[in-house]
Amino acid sequence: MYKIIMKISRLLIFAFLLVSCFLSAQTKEVLFTIDNHAFYTDEFIRVYNKNLDLVKDDSQKDLDKYLELFLGYKLKVEKANKLGLQNGTSYQNELKSYRNQLSKNYLNDSKVTNELVREAYDRMQQEVRASHILILVDEGASPEDTLKAYTKVLDIKKRLEAGEDFISVAQQFSEDPSVKENNGDLGYFSAFRMVYTFENAAFNTNVGQISKPFRTRFGYHIVKVVDKRVNRGEVTVAHIMIVKQNDAAQNEKAKTTIDDIYKKIQQGESFETLAQQFSEDKSSAPKGGVLQRFGSGQLSSEVFENVAFGLNEKNQISAPFESQFGWHIVKLIEKHPVRLFDEMKVELEEKIRKDERSMLITNSLAKTMRAKYKVTKDVKLLAKIKAVVTDEFYSQTWVAPEKNKELNGDILIISKDEKINSKVFLNFISSKQKSNIKTKPITKLVDELFEKFIDEQLMAYYNENLENEFPEFKNVMDEYRDGLLLFDLMEKEIWNRAKNDTIGLQDFFQKNSKNYQWKKRYTVDILSSTDKKIVEKAQKFLAKGKSLDYIKEQLNKDGKVNVMSKSGLYEEDYDVLSNFQNLSKGVTNIIAKDQYFFVVNVTDTKPAGVKELSECKGKVISDYQQFLENNWVDELKSEFTIKINTDVFSKVKNQLKN
């Protein structure tokens, strides 16, 4: 929970930081200084305008108050720099990671991307069911091993063309370990569910037909397309689940429970209420059993998916069924067809960036970079390097010469200012030995690697200069850098302090104990039914001291579930308890709520009173953190020398008000 709180805090910090990057240029003046470090009007105006639409508190739109917020923020950043947090390894790594992530938006070829997005969307209109046969071969396999695998897959293709049964051939020859369980059947899938090459083969092969052999990083495949259907889209359902037990007797009891619940639904009782009371899926039960929407192949249970998609009418409820996880009853909330192209475009672009398709974009961008930047090669130096790379490369034993003056020099120059030493290329060659590249002769391999090296260096040069190429990129990076520093500072000065300062925490708790109080609590058995007469009988049994099992045995007869129960220690305002007046030990009167009748057996009571620290420590730590933070800015104002340029701020106010 503590880590979750910190992540949420980080998001709030960065929400304050992110700015509009397309505002018109403003006159840049010093707004204030902190220990002679100047902060300028353009940044203040940019941040204010961005947050104007984000903040709900009107007080934060007041420019004087906003200046206080902005100043407080910059004071914290200055404190972080003063403590040297910017030099931390974790900080540096995370900043680098964020930059890598942000730069992906700029390392893109829009034309190729748009073509791939459209292709992916068109494919998402369908689901393909396919079976395959796989012959394993590594990406870097020798020509001999590759030919051997290719010959084998061609022989399999001939068998299939001669009319042999696909399943029999798959069982006999496929090297996919799962073939023993699925006979090569991969089920239904749409775009992005398989590697791109495999997806291409499946979507480009007609139903009932067998593809030509093709290669992926796993080896050679043959695909048989069994069926194509319209994409079922996504579905939102609610479910009630009773977890499957390993013990046979316990599992039978689970089945009995789900059957009882189903009978109560058929008797007209609320699905949502029953889910809240009895579903053992803790994440969905409080929401009436509602699950996050899903599509084909997204759950781990095909049985569950088929039942969910098999429901056609809104609010239709399935009979109880079993999955590998337990027993379920499913209710259809809503079906969601595949969304319109414009609604999915951004999501598809992100998927493509994470998919094999991204290589098509990278290759296209590399061509653009070659046209954008002038590249000068030292051909003579390249020839010398080719002379020292030997066939040991193929056995991964080649070692780059370390002390060879003839090999020293700039083998590549980009845009006249970026010089790349030959040693970098030699190390690049050495690193590629693990790729098992088999191009021969060795001189041809070096030429091939040099072209890849040029592309890699061009992309690196472009990436490193994004701040110069795109002012908006520089702004976001500068602000993320400060936000990350602030997060680390908050963790050090506030969050960890509140968590580890046991004396301070205890003192804070004692001074504010009125905020941490138990209400009166009761240990109870709560019995409910839609039939008042049943509850009246249950009330009499409770008064006689009968057990819950006895009561259910007497009242739940002839396959009908008439009464259900819940037991525990609850505060006085828990659920139906708040509807009873003057609860005390013993059996209560009967009350009605939401078409149900309830009776409660109170077996113990606990008076209202102060909680122990251990019983509310999470809440106390959170409150203590807020207390420390509220007093922190005043401490920082005393630590640093602050000078605000009031004349400049007056001009800013006039500018923003107009």
C-alpha positions as CSV (number, residue, x, y, z in Angstrom):
1,M,0.0,0.0,0.0
2,Y,2.9,2.4,0.8
3,K,4.4,1.9,-2.6
4,I,1.0,2.5,-4.2
5,I,0.6,5.8,-2.3
6,M,4.1,6.9,-3.5
7,K,3.3,6.1,-7.1
8,I,0.0,8.1,-6.9
9,S,2.0,10.9,-5.4
10,R,4.4,10.8,-8.2
11,L,1.6,11.1,-10.7
12,L,0.3,14.1,-8.9
13,I,3.7,15.7,-9.0
14,F,4.1,15.1,-12.7
15,A,0.5,16.3,-13.4
16,F,1.6,19.6,-11.9
17,L,4.7,19.7,-14.2
18,L,3.5,18.7,-17.6
19,V,3.1,21.8,-19.7
20,S,1.6,22.9,-23.0
21,C,4.4,22.8,-25.5
22,F,2.8,24.9,-28.3
23,L,2.2,28.2,-26.6
24,S,3.5,31.3,-28.4
25,A,6.9,32.6,-27.3
26,Q,6.9,34.9,-24.3
27,T,9.4,37.6,-23.3
28,K,11.7,35.9,-20.8
29,E,12.4,37.8,-17.6
30,V,13.6,36.8,-14.1
31,L,10.5,36.2,-11.9
32,F,12.4,35.2,-8.8
33,T,15.7,33.9,-7.5
34,I,16.5,31.2,-4.9
35,D,20.1,31.6,-3.7
36,N,20.9,33.6,-6.9
37,H,19.5,30.8,-9.1
38,A,17.1,32.6,-11.5
39,F,13.6,31.3,-12.5
40,Y,11.9,32.9,-15.5
41,T,8.5,34.1,-16.4
42,D,8.1,31.9,-19.5
43,E,8.2,28.7,-17.4
44,F,5.7,30.1,-14.9
45,I,3.3,31.2,-17.6
46,R,3.6,27.9,-19.4
47,V,2.8,25.8,-16.2
48,Y,0.0,28.1,-15.1
49,N,-1.8,28.0,-18.5
50,K,-1.5,24.2,-18.6
51,N,-2.9,23.7,-15.1
52,L,-5.6,26.2,-15.5
53,D,-7.8,23.5,-17.1
54,L,-6.7,20.8,-14.7
55,V,-7.2,22.2,-11.2
56,K,-10.6,22.1,-9.7
57,D,-9.8,24.3,-6.7
58,D,-10.4,27.9,-7.8
59,S,-8.0,29.2,-5.2
60,Q,-5.1,27.6,-7.2
61,K,-6.2,29.8,-10.2
62,D,-5.4,32.9,-8.2
63,L,-2.1,34.1,-9.5
64,D,-0.7,35.2,-6.1
65,K,-1.5,31.8,-4.6
66,Y,-0.2,30.0,-7.7
67,L,3.1,31.9,-7.4
68,E,3.3,30.5,-3.8
69,L,2.7,27.0,-5.1
70,F,5.3,27.4,-7.9
71,L,7.8,28.9,-5.5
72,G,7.3,26.1,-3.0
73,Y,7.8,23.6,-5.8
74,K,11.1,25.2,-6.9
75,L,12.3,25.4,-3.3
76,K,11.9,21.6,-3.0
77,V,13.8,21.1,-6.2
78,E,16.6,23.3,-5.0
79,K,16.7,21.4,-1.7
80,A,17.0,18.1,-3.7
81,N,19.9,19.5,-5.7
82,K,21.6,20.8,-2.6
83,L,21.4,17.2,-1.1
84,G,22.9,15.8,-4.3
85,L,20.0,13.6,-5.2
86,Q,20.5,14.4,-8.9
87,N,23.7,12.2,-8.7
88,G,21.9,9.1,-7.4
89,T,22.2,6.0,-9.6
90,S,18.5,5.2,-9.3
91,Y,17.6,8.8,-10.3
92,Q,19.9,8.7,-13.3
93,N,18.6,5.4,-14.5
94,E,15.0,6.4,-14.2
95,L,15.6,9.6,-16.0
96,K,17.3,7.7,-18.8
97,S,14.4,5.2,-18.9
98,Y,11.8,8.0,-19.2
99,R,13.8,9.8,-21.9
100,N,14.0,6.5,-23.9
101,Q,10.2,6.1,-23.5
102,L,9.5,9.7,-24.5
103,S,11.8,9.6,-27.5
104,K,9.8,6.8,-29.0
105,N,7.3,9.4,-30.1
106,Y,9.9,11.0,-32.3
107,L,11.7,7.8,-33.6
108,N,8.8,7.1,-35.9
109,D,8.0,7.2,-39.7
110,S,4.4,8.4,-39.8
111,K,3.7,7.1,-43.4
112,V,4.7,3.5,-42.6
113,T,3.1,3.7,-39.2
114,N,-0.2,4.8,-40.7
115,E,-0.1,2.0,-43.2
116,L,0.5,-0.5,-40.4
117,V,-2.2,1.0,-38.2
118,R,-4.8,0.7,-41.1
119,E,-3.7,-2.9,-41.8
120,A,-4.0,-3.9,-38.1
121,Y,-7.4,-2.3,-37.8
122,D,-8.7,-4.1,-40.9
123,R,-7.5,-7.4,-39.5
124,M,-9.2,-6.7,-36.2
125,Q,-12.5,-7.0,-38.0
126,Q,-11.9,-10.7,-38.1
127,E,-10.8,-13.6,-35.9
128,V,-8.9,-16.5,-37.4
129,R,-8.8,-20.0,-36.2
130,A,-5.6,-21.7,-37.3
131,S,-3.5,-24.8,-36.7
132,H,0.2,-25.0,-37.3
133,I,3.1,-27.3,-37.7
134,L,6.5,-26.0,-36.4
135,I,10.0,-27.2,-37.3
136,L,12.4,-25.5,-34.8
137,V,15.5,-23.6,-36.1
138,D,17.3,-20.8,-34.4
139,E,17.5,-17.4,-36.1
140,G,21.2,-17.6,-36.2
141,A,21.4,-21.2,-37.4
142,S,24.1,-22.3,-39.8
143,P,23.1,-22.5,-43.5
144,E,23.3,-26.3,-43.2
145,D,20.9,-26.4,-40.3
146,T,18.6,-23.9,-41.9
147,L,18.5,-26.0,-45.1
148,K,17.9,-29.2,-43.1
149,A,14.9,-27.6,-41.4
150,Y,13.6,-26.1,-44.6
151,T,13.8,-29.4,-46.4
152,K,11.9,-31.1,-43.6
153,V,9.1,-28.5,-43.7
154,L,8.9,-28.9,-47.5
155,D,8.5,-32.7,-47.1
156,I,5.7,-32.1,-44.6
157,K,4.0,-29.7,-47.1
158,K,4.1,-32.4,-49.7
159,R,2.5,-34.9,-47.4
160,L,-0.3,-32.4,-46.7
161,E,-0.8,-31.7,-50.4
162,A,-1.0,-35.4,-51.0
163,G,-4.0,-35.5,-48.7
164,E,-2.6,-36.7,-45.4
165,D,-4.6,-35.6,-42.3
166,F,-3.2,-32.3,-40.9
167,I,-3.7,-33.4,-37.3
168,S,-1.9,-36.7,-37.8
169,V,1.0,-35.0,-39.5
170,A,1.2,-32.4,-36.8
171,Q,1.2,-35.1,-34.1
172,Q,4.0,-36.9,-35.9
173,F,6.3,-34.1,-37.0
174,S,5.5,-30.8,-35.3
175,E,8.2,-29.7,-32.8
176,D,5.8,-27.3,-31.0
177,P,5.7,-28.8,-27.4
178,S,2.0,-27.9,-27.1
179,V,1.0,-30.2,-30.0
180,K,0.4,-33.1,-27.6
181,E,-2.4,-31.2,-25.9
182,N,-3.9,-29.1,-28.8
183,N,-3.0,-31.1,-32.0
184,G,-1.5,-27.8,-33.3
185,D,-4.8,-25.9,-32.9
186,L,-4.1,-22.4,-31.8
187,G,-7.8,-21.3,-31.4
188,Y,-9.2,-18.0,-32.6
189,F,-7.0,-14.9,-32.7
190,S,-7.0,-11.5,-34.2
191,A,-4.3,-8.9,-34.9
192,F,-1.4,-8.6,-32.4
193,R,-2.0,-12.0,-30.8
194,M,0.8,-13.8,-32.8
195,V,4.2,-12.7,-34.1
196,Y,3.7,-10.5,-37.2
197,T,5.0,-13.0,-39.8
198,F,2.7,-15.7,-38.4
199,E,-0.2,-13.2,-38.4
200,N,0.5,-12.4,-42.1
201,A,0.4,-16.0,-43.1
202,A,-2.8,-16.7,-41.2
203,F,-4.7,-13.7,-42.5
204,N,-3.4,-14.1,-46.1
205,T,-4.5,-17.8,-46.3
206,N,-8.0,-18.8,-47.2
207,V,-10.2,-21.0,-45.0
208,G,-9.5,-24.7,-45.5
209,Q,-6.2,-23.9,-47.2
210,I,-2.6,-24.5,-46.1
211,S,0.1,-21.8,-46.3
212,K,3.4,-22.0,-47.9
213,P,6.3,-22.7,-45.4
214,F,7.4,-19.4,-43.8
215,R,9.9,-18.5,-41.1
216,T,9.6,-16.7,-37.8
217,R,12.2,-16.4,-35.0
218,F,11.0,-19.8,-33.7
219,G,11.6,-21.7,-37.0
220,Y,9.6,-22.8,-40.0
221,H,5.8,-23.0,-39.9
222,I,3.0,-24.3,-42.0
223,V,-0.4,-22.9,-41.1
224,K,-3.8,-24.3,-41.9
225,V,-6.7,-21.8,-41.6
226,V,-9.6,-23.7,-40.1
227,D,-12.1,-20.8,-39.9
228,K,-12.5,-17.0,-40.1
229,R,-15.3,-15.2,-38.3
230,V,-16.4,-11.7,-37.6
231,N,-14.5,-10.4,-34.5
232,R,-16.8,-10.8,-31.5
233,G,-15.5,-7.6,-30.1
234,E,-15.5,-7.3,-26.4
235,V,-18.0,-8.0,-23.7
236,T,-18.7,-6.8,-20.2
237,V,-20.1,-9.3,-17.8
238,A,-20.6,-9.8,-14.1
239,H,-20.0,-13.1,-12.4
240,I,-20.4,-15.0,-9.2
241,M,-17.6,-17.4,-8.5
242,I,-17.0,-20.1,-5.9
243,V,-13.4,-21.1,-5.9
244,K,-12.6,-24.7,-6.9
245,Q,-11.1,-26.8,-4.1
246,N,-8.5,-29.6,-4.4
247,D,-10.4,-31.8,-2.0
248,A,-13.3,-33.7,-3.7
249,A,-15.7,-33.2,-0.8
250,Q,-14.9,-29.5,-0.5
251,N,-15.3,-29.1,-4.3
252,E,-18.7,-30.8,-4.1
253,K,-19.6,-28.3,-1.4
254,A,-18.5,-25.5,-3.7
255,K,-20.8,-26.8,-6.4
256,T,-23.7,-27.0,-4.0
257,T,-23.1,-23.4,-3.0
258,I,-23.2,-22.2,-6.6
259,D,-26.3,-24.2,-7.3
260,D,-28.0,-22.7,-4.2
261,I,-27.1,-19.2,-5.4
262,Y,-28.4,-19.9,-8.9
263,K,-31.7,-21.1,-7.4
264,K,-32.0,-17.9,-5.4
265,I,-31.5,-15.9,-8.7
266,Q,-34.2,-18.0,-10.3
267,Q,-36.4,-17.1,-7.3
268,G,-36.0,-13.5,-8.3
269,E,-33.3,-12.4,-5.9
270,S,-30.7,-9.7,-7.0
271,F,-27.7,-11.0,-8.9
272,E,-25.6,-8.0,-7.7
273,T,-26.6,-8.5,-4.0
274,L,-25.8,-12.2,-4.1
275,A,-22.4,-11.4,-5.8
276,Q,-21.6,-8.9,-3.1
277,Q,-22.5,-11.4,-0.4
278,F,-21.2,-14.7,-1.7
279,S,-18.8,-14.4,-4.7
280,E,-15.3,-15.4,-3.8
281,D,-13.7,-13.2,-6.5
282,K,-12.7,-10.5,-4.1
283,S,-11.8,-8.0,-6.8
284,S,-15.3,-8.0,-8.4
285,A,-17.6,-9.0,-5.6
286,P,-17.9,-5.4,-4.1
287,K,-18.9,-4.2,-7.6
288,G,-21.7,-6.7,-7.9
289,G,-19.5,-9.1,-9.7
290,V,-18.7,-6.8,-12.7
291,L,-15.5,-7.6,-14.5
292,Q,-13.4,-5.5,-16.8
293,R,-14.4,-5.9,-20.4
294,F,-12.5,-8.4,-22.5
295,G,-12.2,-9.9,-25.9
296,S,-11.5,-13.4,-27.3
297,G,-8.3,-14.9,-26.0
298,Q,-7.8,-12.3,-23.3
299,L,-8.8,-14.5,-20.4
300,S,-7.1,-17.7,-19.3
301,S,-10.3,-19.6,-19.7
302,E,-11.8,-20.3,-23.1
303,V,-14.8,-21.9,-21.3
304,F,-15.6,-18.7,-19.5
305,E,-15.2,-16.6,-22.7
306,N,-17.5,-18.8,-24.7
307,V,-20.2,-18.7,-22.0
308,A,-19.9,-14.9,-21.8
309,F,-20.0,-14.3,-25.6
310,G,-22.8,-16.9,-25.8
311,L,-25.2,-14.6,-23.8
312,N,-27.2,-12.5,-26.3
313,E,-29.7,-10.5,-24.3
314,K,-28.7,-7.8,-21.8
315,N,-29.0,-9.0,-18.2
316,Q,-29.3,-12.6,-19.5
317,I,-27.8,-15.0,-16.8
318,S,-26.0,-18.3,-17.5
319,A,-26.6,-21.6,-15.7
320,P,-23.7,-22.5,-13.3
321,F,-20.7,-23.9,-15.1
322,E,-17.2,-25.0,-14.2
323,S,-13.8,-23.5,-15.4
324,Q,-10.3,-24.4,-14.2
325,F,-10.7,-21.8,-11.5
326,G,-14.0,-22.7,-10.0
327,W,-17.8,-22.5,-10.5
328,H,-19.3,-19.5,-12.1
329,I,-22.6,-17.8,-12.9
330,V,-22.3,-15.1,-15.6
331,K,-24.6,-12.2,-16.3
332,L,-24.3,-10.2,-19.5
333,I,-24.0,-6.4,-18.9
334,E,-23.1,-5.2,-22.4
335,K,-21.5,-6.2,-25.6
336,H,-19.0,-3.9,-27.3
337,P,-18.3,-4.3,-31.1
338,V,-15.0,-3.3,-32.5
339,R,-14.6,0.4,-32.1
340,L,-14.3,2.9,-35.0
341,F,-10.9,3.5,-36.5
342,D,-10.5,7.0,-35.2
343,E,-11.3,5.7,-31.7
344,M,-8.6,3.1,-31.9
345,K,-5.8,4.8,-33.8
346,V,-3.7,5.9,-30.8
347,E,-4.1,2.6,-29.1
348,L,-3.0,0.7,-32.3
349,E,0.0,3.0,-32.7
350,E,1.2,2.1,-29.2
351,K,0.7,-1.6,-29.9
352,I,2.7,-1.3,-33.1
353,R,5.6,0.3,-31.3
354,K,5.8,-2.8,-29.1
355,D,5.4,-5.3,-31.9
356,E,7.6,-6.8,-34.6
357,R,6.0,-4.3,-37.0
358,S,8.2,-1.6,-35.4
359,M,11.2,-2.9,-37.3
360,L,9.5,-1.8,-40.5
361,I,9.2,1.7,-39.0
362,T,12.8,1.7,-37.8
363,N,14.2,0.7,-41.2
364,S,12.2,3.4,-42.9
365,L,13.3,6.0,-40.4
366,A,16.9,4.9,-40.9
367,K,16.6,5.8,-44.6
368,T,15.2,9.2,-43.6
369,M,18.2,9.8,-41.4
370,R,20.6,9.0,-44.2
371,A,18.9,11.7,-46.3
372,K,18.8,14.2,-43.3
373,Y,22.4,14.0,-42.2
374,K,25.6,14.1,-44.2
375,V,27.7,11.1,-43.5
376,T,31.4,10.9,-44.2
377,K,33.1,7.5,-44.2
378,D,36.8,6.7,-44.1
379,V,36.9,4.0,-46.7
380,K,40.7,3.4,-46.3
381,L,40.3,2.8,-42.6
382,L,37.3,0.5,-43.2
383,A,39.6,-1.6,-45.6
384,K,42.2,-1.9,-42.8
385,I,39.5,-3.1,-40.4
386,K,38.2,-5.7,-42.9
387,A,41.8,-7.0,-43.1
388,V,41.9,-7.8,-39.4
389,V,38.5,-9.4,-39.0
390,T,39.0,-13.2,-39.4
391,D,36.8,-16.3,-39.7
392,E,37.1,-16.6,-35.9
393,F,34.1,-14.3,-35.9
394,Y,31.9,-17.3,-36.9
395,S,33.1,-19.3,-33.9
396,Q,32.6,-16.2,-31.6
397,T,36.3,-16.2,-30.7
398,W,37.5,-13.2,-32.7
399,V,39.0,-10.4,-30.5
400,A,39.3,-6.9,-31.7
401,P,43.0,-5.6,-31.8
402,E,43.6,-3.2,-28.9
403,K,46.9,-1.6,-29.8
404,N,47.1,-1.0,-33.5
405,K,47.8,2.6,-34.5
406,E,46.9,1.9,-38.1
407,L,43.3,1.1,-37.1
408,N,42.9,4.3,-35.0
409,G,40.9,7.2,-36.4
410,D,37.5,8.5,-37.1
411,I,35.7,6.0,-39.3
412,L,32.5,8.0,-39.5
413,I,31.6,11.7,-39.2
414,I,28.0,12.8,-39.0
415,S,27.0,16.4,-39.9
416,K,30.7,17.5,-39.5
417,D,30.5,17.6,-35.7
418,E,29.9,14.0,-34.5
419,K,33.0,11.9,-34.9
420,I,32.9,8.2,-34.3
421,N,36.2,6.5,-33.6
422,S,37.0,3.2,-35.3
423,K,37.2,1.5,-31.9
424,V,33.5,1.9,-31.5
425,F,33.0,0.1,-34.8
426,L,35.4,-2.7,-33.8
427,N,33.5,-3.2,-30.5
428,F,30.3,-3.2,-32.6
429,I,31.7,-6.0,-34.7
430,S,32.8,-8.0,-31.7
431,S,29.3,-7.7,-30.1
432,K,27.7,-9.0,-33.2
433,Q,29.4,-12.4,-32.9
434,K,26.7,-13.5,-30.5
435,S,24.1,-12.9,-33.3
436,N,25.4,-15.9,-35.2
437,I,25.5,-14.0,-38.5
438,K,26.6,-16.4,-41.2
439,T,27.3,-14.1,-44.1
440,K,30.4,-15.1,-46.1
441,P,33.1,-14.2,-47.0
442,I,34.1,-12.3,-43.9
443,T,34.7,-9.0,-45.9
444,K,31.1,-9.1,-47.1
445,L,30.0,-9.6,-43.5
446,V,32.0,-6.5,-42.4
447,D,30.5,-4.4,-45.1
448,E,27.0,-5.6,-44.0
449,L,27.8,-4.8,-40.4
450,F,29.2,-1.3,-41.3
451,E,25.9,-0.4,-43.0
452,K,24.0,-1.5,-39.8
453,F,26.5,0.5,-37.7
454,I,25.9,3.6,-39.8
455,D,22.1,3.3,-39.2
456,E,22.6,2.7,-35.5
457,Q,24.9,5.8,-35.2
458,L,22.5,8.0,-37.2
459,M,19.6,7.0,-35.0
460,A,21.7,7.6,-31.9
461,Y,22.8,11.0,-33.1
462,Y,19.2,12.0,-34.0
463,N,18.0,10.7,-30.6
464,E,20.7,12.6,-28.6
465,N,19.8,15.8,-30.4
466,L,16.0,15.7,-29.8
467,E,16.3,18.6,-27.3
468,N,17.8,20.7,-30.1
469,E,15.4,19.5,-32.8
470,F,12.2,19.8,-30.7
471,P,11.8,22.5,-28.0
472,E,8.7,20.8,-26.7
473,F,10.8,17.6,-26.0
474,K,13.3,19.7,-24.1
475,N,10.6,21.3,-22.0
476,V,9.0,18.0,-21.0
477,M,12.4,16.5,-20.2
478,D,13.5,19.4,-18.0
479,E,10.2,19.3,-16.1
480,Y,10.3,15.5,-15.7
481,R,13.9,15.9,-14.4
482,D,12.7,18.3,-11.7
483,G,9.6,16.2,-10.9
484,L,11.7,13.1,-10.4
485,L,14.1,14.9,-8.1
486,L,11.1,16.1,-6.1
487,F,9.7,12.6,-5.8
488,D,13.1,11.4,-4.5
489,L,13.2,14.3,-2.0
490,M,9.7,13.7,-0.8
491,E,10.5,10.0,-0.3
492,K,13.6,10.9,1.7
493,E,12.3,13.9,3.7
494,I,8.6,13.1,4.1
495,W,7.4,9.5,3.2
496,N,10.3,7.6,4.7
497,R,10.5,9.9,7.7
498,A,6.8,9.4,8.4
499,K,7.2,5.6,8.0
500,N,10.4,5.2,10.1
501,D,10.1,7.9,12.7
502,T,8.3,5.8,15.3
503,I,8.6,8.3,18.1
504,G,7.3,11.2,16.0
505,L,4.5,8.9,14.6
506,Q,3.5,7.8,18.1
507,D,3.4,11.5,19.3
508,F,1.4,12.6,16.3
509,F,-1.1,9.7,17.0
510,Q,-1.5,10.6,20.6
511,K,-2.1,14.2,19.9
512,N,-4.7,13.4,17.2
513,S,-6.3,10.2,18.7
514,K,-9.8,11.7,18.3
515,N,-9.4,11.1,14.6
516,Y,-8.8,7.4,15.0
517,Q,-11.9,5.9,16.8
518,W,-13.7,2.6,16.6
519,K,-17.4,2.8,16.5
520,K,-19.3,0.4,18.6
521,R,-18.8,-3.2,17.2
522,Y,-20.8,-6.3,17.2
523,T,-20.0,-10.0,16.7
524,V,-23.0,-11.2,14.7
525,D,-24.7,-13.8,12.5
526,I,-26.8,-12.1,9.9
527,L,-29.6,-14.2,8.3
528,S,-31.5,-13.0,5.2
529,S,-34.4,-14.1,3.0
530,T,-36.9,-12.6,0.6
531,D,-39.6,-14.5,2.5
532,K,-40.5,-13.0,5.9
533,K,-42.0,-16.2,7.2
534,I,-38.7,-18.0,6.6
535,V,-36.9,-15.3,8.6
536,E,-39.4,-15.6,11.4
537,K,-38.7,-19.3,11.6
538,A,-34.9,-18.5,11.6
539,Q,-35.5,-16.0,14.4
540,K,-37.2,-18.7,16.6
541,F,-34.3,-21.2,15.9
542,L,-31.8,-18.5,16.9
543,A,-33.7,-17.8,20.1
544,K,-33.4,-21.5,20.9
545,G,-29.7,-21.4,20.4
546,K,-29.7,-23.5,17.2
547,S,-26.6,-23.4,15.0
548,L,-26.5,-21.9,11.5
549,D,-26.0,-25.3,9.9
550,Y,-29.1,-26.6,11.7
551,I,-31.1,-23.6,10.6
552,K,-30.1,-24.0,7.0
553,E,-30.8,-27.7,7.1
554,Q,-34.3,-27.0,8.4
555,L,-35.2,-24.1,6.1
556,N,-33.4,-24.9,2.9
557,K,-35.4,-27.9,1.6
558,D,-36.7,-29.4,-1.6
559,G,-33.8,-28.0,-3.6
560,K,-34.8,-24.4,-2.6
561,V,-32.4,-21.9,-0.9
562,N,-34.7,-19.9,1.4
563,V,-32.1,-18.5,3.9
564,M,-28.5,-17.4,3.7
565,S,-26.1,-16.2,6.4
566,K,-23.1,-14.0,7.0
567,S,-21.0,-13.9,10.2
568,G,-18.3,-11.6,11.6
569,L,-17.2,-8.7,13.7
570,Y,-18.6,-5.4,12.3
571,E,-19.0,-1.8,13.2
572,E,-22.5,-0.5,14.1
573,D,-23.0,1.1,10.7
574,Y,-22.0,-2.0,8.6
575,D,-24.5,-2.9,5.9
576,V,-27.8,-3.8,7.4
577,L,-26.7,-3.3,11.0
578,S,-27.3,0.4,10.8
579,N,-31.0,-0.3,10.3
580,F,-31.4,-1.9,13.7
581,Q,-32.0,0.2,16.8
582,N,-30.3,-0.4,20.1
583,L,-28.5,-3.5,19.2
584,S,-27.5,-5.7,22.1
585,K,-26.6,-9.3,22.8
586,G,-29.2,-11.7,21.7
587,V,-31.6,-12.1,18.7
588,T,-33.0,-9.0,17.2
589,N,-36.4,-8.1,15.7
590,I,-36.9,-8.6,12.0
591,I,-36.4,-5.7,9.6
592,A,-36.9,-5.2,5.8
593,K,-34.4,-3.7,3.4
594,D,-34.3,-3.9,-0.4
595,Q,-36.8,-6.7,-0.8
596,Y,-35.0,-8.7,1.9
597,F,-35.9,-9.5,5.5
598,F,-33.1,-9.7,8.0
599,V,-32.6,-11.0,11.6
600,V,-29.4,-10.7,13.5
601,N,-28.0,-12.8,16.4
602,V,-25.5,-10.6,18.4
603,T,-23.1,-12.8,20.3
604,D,-20.7,-10.1,21.6
605,T,-20.3,-6.3,21.7
606,K,-17.3,-4.1,21.8
607,P,-17.7,-0.4,22.9
608,A,-16.6,2.6,20.9
609,G,-13.2,3.8,21.7
610,V,-9.7,4.8,20.5
611,K,-8.1,2.5,18.1
612,E,-4.7,1.0,18.8
613,L,-1.9,2.4,16.5
614,S,-1.5,-1.0,15.0
615,E,-5.1,-1.0,14.0
616,C,-4.9,2.2,11.9
617,K,-1.2,2.6,11.2
618,G,-1.6,3.1,7.5
619,K,-4.0,6.0,7.9
620,V,-1.8,7.5,10.7
621,I,1.3,7.4,8.5
622,S,-0.6,9.1,5.7
623,D,-1.9,11.8,7.9
624,Y,1.6,12.3,9.5
625,Q,3.1,12.6,6.0
626,Q,0.6,15.4,5.2
627,F,1.4,17.1,8.5
628,L,5.1,17.1,7.8
629,E,4.6,18.4,4.3
630,N,2.4,21.2,5.4
631,N,5.2,22.6,7.5
632,W,8.0,21.8,5.2
633,V,7.8,24.8,2.8
634,D,8.1,27.3,5.7
635,E,11.3,25.5,6.8
636,L,12.7,25.7,3.3
637,K,11.9,29.5,3.1
638,S,14.2,29.9,6.1
639,E,16.9,27.8,4.6
640,F,17.2,29.6,1.2
641,T,17.4,33.3,0.2
642,I,14.4,34.2,-1.9
643,K,14.0,37.4,-4.0
644,I,10.8,37.9,-5.9
645,N,10.7,40.5,-8.7
646,T,7.4,42.1,-7.9
647,D,7.4,44.4,-11.0
648,V,7.9,41.5,-13.3
649,F,5.2,39.5,-11.6
650,S,2.8,42.5,-12.0
651,K,3.4,42.4,-15.7
652,V,2.8,38.6,-15.8
653,K,-0.5,39.1,-14.0
654,N,-1.6,41.7,-16.5
655,Q,-0.6,39.6,-19.4
656,L,-2.4,36.5,-18.1
657,K,-5.6,38.4,-17.2
658,N,-5.7,39.8,-20.7
